[in-house]
Amino acid sequence: MAEPKGLKKPVKLKSDLATMLGETELPRTEITKKLWDYIKAKKLQTKTPNGAPENAGKYIVADATLLSVFKNTNSTSKSGKLTNLTDMKEGDTIDMMQMAAVVGANIES
């Protein structure tokens, strides 16, 4: 059987994400799925930046658990877009398109 590659290859999680997900290694696809499962279960989506949670929309509201993971994110994408969430506070939001940066910042390279 072939070894998993790319997004399906397990990666080592940094401590905050590992604590949140209860795993030390997961493929990126599973990390993203588990984060979304948590967000949806806790109804942490909103339609407006820094809006109140309403369980729908493209913005994710940081609760205390997500905040510990989001605050590890300070990266620049290949296209040059900066994602710096180090100063976030509970109740602040991120755009769902920033989730890839969050996942990337919370795995060991």
Phi and psi in radians as a Rosetta constraint file:
Dihedral C 1 N 2 CA 2 C 2 CIRCULARHARMONIC -1.236 0.35
Dihedral N 2 CA 2 C 2 N 3 CIRCULARHARMONIC 2.547 0.35
Dihedral C 2 N 3 CA 3 C 3 CIRCULARHARMONIC -1.278 0.35
Dihedral N 3 CA 3 C 3 N 4 CIRCULARHARMONIC 2.416 0.35
Dihedral C 3 N 4 CA 4 C 4 CIRCULARHARMONIC -1.036 0.35
Dihedral N 4 CA 4 C 4 N 5 CIRCULARHARMONIC 2.492 0.35
Dihedral C 4 N 5 CA 5 C 5 CIRCULARHARMONIC -2.257 0.35
Dihedral N 5 CA 5 C 5 N 6 CIRCULARHARMONIC 2.928 0.35
Dihedral C 5 N 6 CA 6 C 6 CIRCULARHARMONIC 1.043 0.35
Dihedral N 6 CA 6 C 6 N 7 CIRCULARHARMONIC -2.307 0.35
Dihedral C 6 N 7 CA 7 C 7 CIRCULARHARMONIC -1.200 0.35
Dihedral N 7 CA 7 C 7 N 8 CIRCULARHARMONIC -0.312 0.35
Dihedral C 7 N 8 CA 8 C 8 CIRCULARHARMONIC -1.609 0.35
Dihedral N 8 CA 8 C 8 N 9 CIRCULARHARMONIC -0.099 0.35
Dihedral C 8 N 9 CA 9 C 9 CIRCULARHARMONIC -1.361 0.35
Dihedral N 9 CA 9 C 9 N 10 CIRCULARHARMONIC 2.237 0.35
Dihedral C 9 N 10 CA 10 C 10 CIRCULARHARMONIC -1.072 0.35
Dihedral N 10 CA 10 C 10 N 11 CIRCULARHARMONIC 2.436 0.35
Dihedral C 10 N 11 CA 11 C 11 CIRCULARHARMONIC -2.159 0.35
Dihedral N 11 CA 11 C 11 N 12 CIRCULARHARMONIC 2.721 0.35
Dihedral C 11 N 12 CA 12 C 12 CIRCULARHARMONIC -1.426 0.35
Dihedral N 12 CA 12 C 12 N 13 CIRCULARHARMONIC 2.272 0.35
Dihedral C 12 N 13 CA 13 C 13 CIRCULARHARMONIC -1.558 0.35
Dihedral N 13 CA 13 C 13 N 14 CIRCULARHARMONIC 2.485 0.35
Dihedral C 13 N 14 CA 14 C 14 CIRCULARHARMONIC -1.225 0.35
Dihedral N 14 CA 14 C 14 N 15 CIRCULARHARMONIC 2.833 0.35
Dihedral C 14 N 15 CA 15 C 15 CIRCULARHARMONIC -1.004 0.35
Dihedral N 15 CA 15 C 15 N 16 CIRCULARHARMONIC -0.770 0.35
Dihedral C 15 N 16 CA 16 C 16 CIRCULARHARMONIC -1.101 0.35
Dihedral N 16 CA 16 C 16 N 17 CIRCULARHARMONIC -0.764 0.35
Dihedral C 16 N 17 CA 17 C 17 CIRCULARHARMONIC -1.224 0.35
Dihedral N 17 CA 17 C 17 N 18 CIRCULARHARMONIC -0.690 0.35
Dihedral C 17 N 18 CA 18 C 18 CIRCULARHARMONIC -1.061 0.35
Dihedral N 18 CA 18 C 18 N 19 CIRCULARHARMONIC -0.726 0.35
Dihedral C 18 N 19 CA 19 C 19 CIRCULARHARMONIC -1.114 0.35
Dihedral N 19 CA 19 C 19 N 20 CIRCULARHARMONIC -0.794 0.35
Dihedral C 19 N 20 CA 20 C 20 CIRCULARHARMONIC -1.077 0.35
Dihedral N 20 CA 20 C 20 N 21 CIRCULARHARMONIC -0.770 0.35
Dihedral C 20 N 21 CA 21 C 21 CIRCULARHARMONIC -1.593 0.35
Dihedral N 21 CA 21 C 21 N 22 CIRCULARHARMONIC -0.212 0.35
Dihedral C 21 N 22 CA 22 C 22 CIRCULARHARMONIC 1.227 0.35
Dihedral N 22 CA 22 C 22 N 23 CIRCULARHARMONIC 0.447 0.35
Dihedral C 22 N 23 CA 23 C 23 CIRCULARHARMONIC -2.417 0.35
Dihedral N 23 CA 23 C 23 N 24 CIRCULARHARMONIC 2.685 0.35
Dihedral C 23 N 24 CA 24 C 24 CIRCULARHARMONIC -1.815 0.35
Dihedral N 24 CA 24 C 24 N 25 CIRCULARHARMONIC -0.395 0.35
Dihedral C 24 N 25 CA 25 C 25 CIRCULARHARMONIC -2.463 0.35
Dihedral N 25 CA 25 C 25 N 26 CIRCULARHARMONIC 2.371 0.35
Dihedral C 25 N 26 CA 26 C 26 CIRCULARHARMONIC -2.692 0.35
Dihedral N 26 CA 26 C 26 N 27 CIRCULARHARMONIC 2.686 0.35
Dihedral C 26 N 27 CA 27 C 27 CIRCULARHARMONIC -1.192 0.35
Dihedral N 27 CA 27 C 27 N 28 CIRCULARHARMONIC 2.658 0.35
Dihedral C 27 N 28 CA 28 C 28 CIRCULARHARMONIC -0.961 0.35
Dihedral N 28 CA 28 C 28 N 29 CIRCULARHARMONIC -0.649 0.35
Dihedral C 28 N 29 CA 29 C 29 CIRCULARHARMONIC -1.074 0.35
Dihedral N 29 CA 29 C 29 N 30 CIRCULARHARMONIC -0.703 0.35
Dihedral C 29 N 30 CA 30 C 30 CIRCULARHARMONIC -1.265 0.35
Dihedral N 30 CA 30 C 30 N 31 CIRCULARHARMONIC -0.621 0.35
Dihedral C 30 N 31 CA 31 C 31 CIRCULARHARMONIC -1.034 0.35
Dihedral N 31 CA 31 C 31 N 32 CIRCULARHARMONIC -0.884 0.35
Dihedral C 31 N 32 CA 32 C 32 CIRCULARHARMONIC -1.075 0.35
Dihedral N 32 CA 32 C 32 N 33 CIRCULARHARMONIC -0.761 0.35
Dihedral C 32 N 33 CA 33 C 33 CIRCULARHARMONIC -1.064 0.35
Dihedral N 33 CA 33 C 33 N 34 CIRCULARHARMONIC -0.808 0.35
Dihedral C 33 N 34 CA 34 C 34 CIRCULARHARMONIC -1.156 0.35
Dihedral N 34 CA 34 C 34 N 35 CIRCULARHARMONIC -0.648 0.35
Dihedral C 34 N 35 CA 35 C 35 CIRCULARHARMONIC -1.096 0.35
Dihedral N 35 CA 35 C 35 N 36 CIRCULARHARMONIC -0.784 0.35
Dihedral C 35 N 36 CA 36 C 36 CIRCULARHARMONIC -1.145 0.35
Dihedral N 36 CA 36 C 36 N 37 CIRCULARHARMONIC -0.669 0.35
Dihedral C 36 N 37 CA 37 C 37 CIRCULARHARMONIC -1.029 0.35
Dihedral N 37 CA 37 C 37 N 38 CIRCULARHARMONIC -0.757 0.35
Dihedral C 37 N 38 CA 38 C 38 CIRCULARHARMONIC -1.117 0.35
Dihedral N 38 CA 38 C 38 N 39 CIRCULARHARMONIC -0.839 0.35
Dihedral C 38 N 39 CA 39 C 39 CIRCULARHARMONIC -1.025 0.35
Dihedral N 39 CA 39 C 39 N 40 CIRCULARHARMONIC -0.788 0.35
Dihedral C 39 N 40 CA 40 C 40 CIRCULARHARMONIC -1.221 0.35
Dihedral N 40 CA 40 C 40 N 41 CIRCULARHARMONIC -0.699 0.35
Dihedral C 40 N 41 CA 41 C 41 CIRCULARHARMONIC -1.104 0.35
Dihedral N 41 CA 41 C 41 N 42 CIRCULARHARMONIC -0.630 0.35
Dihedral C 41 N 42 CA 42 C 42 CIRCULARHARMONIC -1.592 0.35
Dihedral N 42 CA 42 C 42 N 43 CIRCULARHARMONIC 0.004 0.35
Dihedral C 42 N 43 CA 43 C 43 CIRCULARHARMONIC 0.956 0.35
Dihedral N 43 CA 43 C 43 N 44 CIRCULARHARMONIC 0.940 0.35
Dihedral C 43 N 44 CA 44 C 44 CIRCULARHARMONIC -1.824 0.35
Dihedral N 44 CA 44 C 44 N 45 CIRCULARHARMONIC 0.609 0.35
Dihedral C 44 N 45 CA 45 C 45 CIRCULARHARMONIC -1.986 0.35
Dihedral N 45 CA 45 C 45 N 46 CIRCULARHARMONIC 2.624 0.35
Dihedral C 45 N 46 CA 46 C 46 CIRCULARHARMONIC -2.540 0.35
Dihedral N 46 CA 46 C 46 N 47 CIRCULARHARMONIC 2.781 0.35
Dihedral C 46 N 47 CA 47 C 47 CIRCULARHARMONIC -1.561 0.35
Dihedral N 47 CA 47 C 47 N 48 CIRCULARHARMONIC -0.208 0.35
Dihedral C 47 N 48 CA 48 C 48 CIRCULARHARMONIC -2.245 0.35
Dihedral N 48 CA 48 C 48 N 49 CIRCULARHARMONIC 2.604 0.35
Dihedral C 48 N 49 CA 49 C 49 CIRCULARHARMONIC -1.010 0.35
Dihedral N 49 CA 49 C 49 N 50 CIRCULARHARMONIC 2.314 0.35
Dihedral C 49 N 50 CA 50 C 50 CIRCULARHARMONIC 1.007 0.35
Dihedral N 50 CA 50 C 50 N 51 CIRCULARHARMONIC 0.465 0.35
Dihedral C 50 N 51 CA 51 C 51 CIRCULARHARMONIC -1.444 0.35
Dihedral N 51 CA 51 C 51 N 52 CIRCULARHARMONIC 2.976 0.35
Dihedral C 51 N 52 CA 52 C 52 CIRCULARHARMONIC -1.310 0.35
Dihedral N 52 CA 52 C 52 N 53 CIRCULARHARMONIC 2.562 0.35
Dihedral C 52 N 53 CA 53 C 53 CIRCULARHARMONIC -0.994 0.35
Dihedral N 53 CA 53 C 53 N 54 CIRCULARHARMONIC 2.293 0.35
Dihedral C 53 N 54 CA 54 C 54 CIRCULARHARMONIC -2.414 0.35
Dihedral N 54 CA 54 C 54 N 55 CIRCULARHARMONIC 0.183 0.35
Dihedral C 54 N 55 CA 55 C 55 CIRCULARHARMONIC 1.097 0.35
Dihedral N 55 CA 55 C 55 N 56 CIRCULARHARMONIC 0.474 0.35
Dihedral C 55 N 56 CA 56 C 56 CIRCULARHARMONIC -2.795 0.35
Dihedral N 56 CA 56 C 56 N 57 CIRCULARHARMONIC 2.642 0.35
Dihedral C 56 N 57 CA 57 C 57 CIRCULARHARMONIC 2.074 0.35
Dihedral N 57 CA 57 C 57 N 58 CIRCULARHARMONIC 3.038 0.35
Dihedral C 57 N 58 CA 58 C 58 CIRCULARHARMONIC -1.671 0.35
Dihedral N 58 CA 58 C 58 N 59 CIRCULARHARMONIC 0.039 0.35
Dihedral C 58 N 59 CA 59 C 59 CIRCULARHARMONIC -1.864 0.35
Dihedral N 59 CA 59 C 59 N 60 CIRCULARHARMONIC 2.492 0.35
Dihedral C 59 N 60 CA 60 C 60 CIRCULARHARMONIC -1.923 0.35
Dihedral N 60 CA 60 C 60 N 61 CIRCULARHARMONIC 2.215 0.35
Dihedral C 60 N 61 CA 61 C 61 CIRCULARHARMONIC -1.562 0.35
Dihedral N 61 CA 61 C 61 N 62 CIRCULARHARMONIC 2.232 0.35
Dihedral C 61 N 62 CA 62 C 62 CIRCULARHARMONIC -1.401 0.35
Dihedral N 62 CA 62 C 62 N 63 CIRCULARHARMONIC 2.052 0.35
Dihedral C 62 N 63 CA 63 C 63 CIRCULARHARMONIC -1.649 0.35
Dihedral N 63 CA 63 C 63 N 64 CIRCULARHARMONIC -3.105 0.35
Dihedral C 63 N 64 CA 64 C 64 CIRCULARHARMONIC -1.032 0.35
Dihedral N 64 CA 64 C 64 N 65 CIRCULARHARMONIC -0.669 0.35
Dihedral C 64 N 65 CA 65 C 65 CIRCULARHARMONIC -1.200 0.35
Dihedral N 65 CA 65 C 65 N 66 CIRCULARHARMONIC -0.852 0.35
Dihedral C 65 N 66 CA 66 C 66 CIRCULARHARMONIC -1.158 0.35
Dihedral N 66 CA 66 C 66 N 67 CIRCULARHARMONIC -0.612 0.35
Dihedral C 66 N 67 CA 67 C 67 CIRCULARHARMONIC -1.007 0.35
Dihedral N 67 CA 67 C 67 N 68 CIRCULARHARMONIC -0.705 0.35
Dihedral C 67 N 68 CA 68 C 68 CIRCULARHARMONIC -1.076 0.35
Dihedral N 68 CA 68 C 68 N 69 CIRCULARHARMONIC -0.541 0.35
Dihedral C 68 N 69 CA 69 C 69 CIRCULARHARMONIC -1.463 0.35
Dihedral N 69 CA 69 C 69 N 70 CIRCULARHARMONIC -0.807 0.35
Dihedral C 69 N 70 CA 70 C 70 CIRCULARHARMONIC -1.027 0.35
Dihedral N 70 CA 70 C 70 N 71 CIRCULARHARMONIC -0.679 0.35
Dihedral C 70 N 71 CA 71 C 71 CIRCULARHARMONIC -1.153 0.35
Dihedral N 71 CA 71 C 71 N 72 CIRCULARHARMONIC -0.214 0.35
Dihedral C 71 N 72 CA 72 C 72 CIRCULARHARMONIC -1.429 0.35
Dihedral N 72 CA 72 C 72 N 73 CIRCULARHARMONIC -0.049 0.35
Dihedral C 72 N 73 CA 73 C 73 CIRCULARHARMONIC -1.652 0.35
Dihedral N 73 CA 73 C 73 N 74 CIRCULARHARMONIC 2.016 0.35
Dihedral C 73 N 74 CA 74 C 74 CIRCULARHARMONIC -2.648 0.35
Dihedral N 74 CA 74 C 74 N 75 CIRCULARHARMONIC 1.574 0.35
Dihedral C 74 N 75 CA 75 C 75 CIRCULARHARMONIC -2.508 0.35
Dihedral N 75 CA 75 C 75 N 76 CIRCULARHARMONIC 2.832 0.35
Dihedral C 75 N 76 CA 76 C 76 CIRCULARHARMONIC -2.067 0.35
Dihedral N 76 CA 76 C 76 N 77 CIRCULARHARMONIC 2.242 0.35
Dihedral C 76 N 77 CA 77 C 77 CIRCULARHARMONIC -1.295 0.35
Dihedral N 77 CA 77 C 77 N 78 CIRCULARHARMONIC 2.981 0.35
Dihedral C 77 N 78 CA 78 C 78 CIRCULARHARMONIC -1.062 0.35
Dihedral N 78 CA 78 C 78 N 79 CIRCULARHARMONIC -0.488 0.35
Dihedral C 78 N 79 CA 79 C 79 CIRCULARHARMONIC -1.465 0.35
Dihedral N 79 CA 79 C 79 N 80 CIRCULARHARMONIC -0.055 0.35
Dihedral C 79 N 80 CA 80 C 80 CIRCULARHARMONIC 1.673 0.35
Dihedral N 80 CA 80 C 80 N 81 CIRCULARHARMONIC 0.069 0.35
Dihedral C 80 N 81 CA 81 C 81 CIRCULARHARMONIC -1.377 0.35
Dihedral N 81 CA 81 C 81 N 82 CIRCULARHARMONIC 2.221 0.35
Dihedral C 81 N 82 CA 82 C 82 CIRCULARHARMONIC -1.548 0.35
Dihedral N 82 CA 82 C 82 N 83 CIRCULARHARMONIC 2.317 0.35
Dihedral C 82 N 83 CA 83 C 83 CIRCULARHARMONIC -2.148 0.35
Dihedral N 83 CA 83 C 83 N 84 CIRCULARHARMONIC 1.788 0.35
Dihedral C 83 N 84 CA 84 C 84 CIRCULARHARMONIC -2.090 0.35
Dihedral N 84 CA 84 C 84 N 85 CIRCULARHARMONIC 1.879 0.35
Dihedral C 84 N 85 CA 85 C 85 CIRCULARHARMONIC -1.930 0.35
Dihedral N 85 CA 85 C 85 N 86 CIRCULARHARMONIC 0.242 0.35
Dihedral C 85 N 86 CA 86 C 86 CIRCULARHARMONIC -1.139 0.35
Dihedral N 86 CA 86 C 86 N 87 CIRCULARHARMONIC -0.393 0.35
Dihedral C 86 N 87 CA 87 C 87 CIRCULARHARMONIC -1.773 0.35
Dihedral N 87 CA 87 C 87 N 88 CIRCULARHARMONIC 0.220 0.35
Dihedral C 87 N 88 CA 88 C 88 CIRCULARHARMONIC -1.093 0.35
Dihedral N 88 CA 88 C 88 N 89 CIRCULARHARMONIC 2.676 0.35
Dihedral C 88 N 89 CA 89 C 89 CIRCULARHARMONIC -2.166 0.35
Dihedral N 89 CA 89 C 89 N 90 CIRCULARHARMONIC 2.770 0.35
Dihedral C 89 N 90 CA 90 C 90 CIRCULARHARMONIC -1.008 0.35
Dihedral N 90 CA 90 C 90 N 91 CIRCULARHARMONIC 2.324 0.35
Dihedral C 90 N 91 CA 91 C 91 CIRCULARHARMONIC 1.699 0.35
Dihedral N 91 CA 91 C 91 N 92 CIRCULARHARMONIC -0.303 0.35
Dihedral C 91 N 92 CA 92 C 92 CIRCULARHARMONIC -1.215 0.35
Dihedral N 92 CA 92 C 92 N 93 CIRCULARHARMONIC 2.822 0.35
Dihedral C 92 N 93 CA 93 C 93 CIRCULARHARMONIC -2.111 0.35
Dihedral N 93 CA 93 C 93 N 94 CIRCULARHARMONIC 2.757 0.35
Dihedral C 93 N 94 CA 94 C 94 CIRCULARHARMONIC -2.187 0.35
Dihedral N 94 CA 94 C 94 N 95 CIRCULARHARMONIC 2.722 0.35
Dihedral C 94 N 95 CA 95 C 95 CIRCULARHARMONIC -1.323 0.35
Dihedral N 95 CA 95 C 95 N 96 CIRCULARHARMONIC 2.458 0.35
Dihedral C 95 N 96 CA 96 C 96 CIRCULARHARMONIC -1.002 0.35
Dihedral N 96 CA 96 C 96 N 97 CIRCULARHARMONIC -0.419 0.35
Dihedral C 96 N 97 CA 97 C 97 CIRCULARHARMONIC -1.213 0.35
Dihedral N 97 CA 97 C 97 N 98 CIRCULARHARMONIC -0.203 0.35
Dihedral C 97 N 98 CA 98 C 98 CIRCULARHARMONIC -1.520 0.35
Dihedral N 98 CA 98 C 98 N 99 CIRCULARHARMONIC -0.054 0.35
Dihedral C 98 N 99 CA 99 C 99 CIRCULARHARMONIC -1.080 0.35
Dihedral N 99 CA 99 C 99 N 100 CIRCULARHARMONIC -0.603 0.35
Dihedral C 99 N 100 CA 100 C 100 CIRCULARHARMONIC -1.098 0.35
Dihedral N 100 CA 100 C 100 N 101 CIRCULARHARMONIC -0.692 0.35
Dihedral C 100 N 101 CA 101 C 101 CIRCULARHARMONIC -1.151 0.35
Dihedral N 101 CA 101 C 101 N 102 CIRCULARHARMONIC -0.678 0.35
Dihedral C 101 N 102 CA 102 C 102 CIRCULARHARMONIC -1.098 0.35
Dihedral N 102 CA 102 C 102 N 103 CIRCULARHARMONIC -0.822 0.35
Dihedral C 102 N 103 CA 103 C 103 CIRCULARHARMONIC -1.083 0.35
Dihedral N 103 CA 103 C 103 N 104 CIRCULARHARMONIC -0.829 0.35
Dihedral C 103 N 104 CA 104 C 104 CIRCULARHARMONIC -1.053 0.35
Dihedral N 104 CA 104 C 104 N 105 CIRCULARHARMONIC -0.612 0.35
Dihedral C 104 N 105 CA 105 C 105 CIRCULARHARMONIC -1.334 0.35
Dihedral N 105 CA 105 C 105 N 106 CIRCULARHARMONIC -0.240 0.35
Dihedral C 105 N 106 CA 106 C 106 CIRCULARHARMONIC -1.950 0.35
Dihedral N 106 CA 106 C 106 N 107 CIRCULARHARMONIC 0.339 0.35
Dihedral C 106 N 107 CA 107 C 107 CIRCULARHARMONIC -2.134 0.35
Dihedral N 107 CA 107 C 107 N 108 CIRCULARHARMONIC 2.661 0.35
Dihedral C 107 N 108 CA 108 C 108 CIRCULARHARMONIC -1.329 0.35
Dihedral N 108 CA 108 C 108 N 109 CIRCULARHARMONIC 2.430 0.35
